[in-house]
Amino acid sequence: MLHPKTKQLLQVTLSLGIALWIFWFLYRDIEFEQLQSQLASSNWFWILLSLLIAWTGYWLRGWRWALLFRQEADQLPVSSNQAYHAVMVGYLVNLLIPRAGEVARCTVLTRNNGIPLGQAIGTVLVERSVDLLFMASTIFIAFLLENQLFISLVGQLVNLSALTSTILRKLPLLLGCAALFFIFLSLLGRKYRNHGLVNKFQVFFRQLLSGVRAIGHLKNPMGFWISSVIIWIIYFLTLYTVSQGIGSSANLSGSQVLLVMVMGTIGMIAPVQGGIGTFHAMVAYILVIFGIPEADGKIFAAIVHCTQMLLIIGVGLISWILMLKTSAWKKPLTS
């Protein structure tokens, strides 16, 4: 049986290998001179502006996250700057290990503020649930604005009738397996209810629920929801400003850029480092549909992705260094 660290290393290597293969396959026919010409002809004011807008979004994410934490007597308050730096450390870790960034940023706050890890992860689940809601809303808006094209794209990417048929055919089996799984967990929990590991899991689960319930006890719920809306507007503006800086995409309409954003978001969800390859493929695909030459669409995706990755690496490393220099939190002594 493989050691956990060896298994994780293999998973990371495999996902990175797949990402690089997709990237190579997508860009194998792009000449360096084409990329050089596109970079030279681009308006870098717009591209640099997109980085400033993106950075504002990262800081706002930290500010929103800090709202979810209630200050307890035995832990330090979470400031907006600390939450921002933790978020950037998370983004940085995600470039190395897919999906590990969420745990990494929670671990940073646990180290520096004494926040229980379960509670911190609970607040991240709240964030992810809200982001999922806004992503669904964004897709719906894109559908309303570009409904014919959207239906055509979904039909090309997913065989909806076959997928629905398969789910309905397997539904009894899926429900039965789910019921057996929960019964098994219940019996296991009763048998080992006094075991130390089970007790630790119960404490962690309670902390997790505490984080999830935090949204109902916010001091500034309006700030949370407004910032959530602004964060997704910032995603759009980041992409829109880049499109204005590149000649081949400067004539895209707002609704078309929104659909590009939807496709890019889907590409970033893939379990590969930083959406390498998958982001480029999805963005280039939709740009070709909009009539942009294939090579220009691929170069557009590369410019967007590369500049954003450089921003994350640069500010992420700064945040990582600053958080390392911060003294670790120590639990106050009780009398």
Secondary structure as UniProt FT lines:
FT   HELIX           4..27
FT   TURN            28..29
FT   HELIX           32..41
FT   HELIX           44..67
FT   TURN            73..74
FT   HELIX           80..94
FT   TURN            95..96
FT   TURN            98..99
FT   HELIX           101..113
FT   HELIX           117..145
FT   HELIX           147..157
FT   HELIX           160..191
FT   TURN            192..194
FT   HELIX           196..213
FT   HELIX           214..217
FT   HELIX           221..245
FT   HELIX           247..249
FT   TURN            250..251
FT   HELIX           254..269
FT   HELIX           273..275
FT   TURN            276..277
FT   HELIX           278..289
FT   TURN            290..291
FT   HELIX           294..325
//
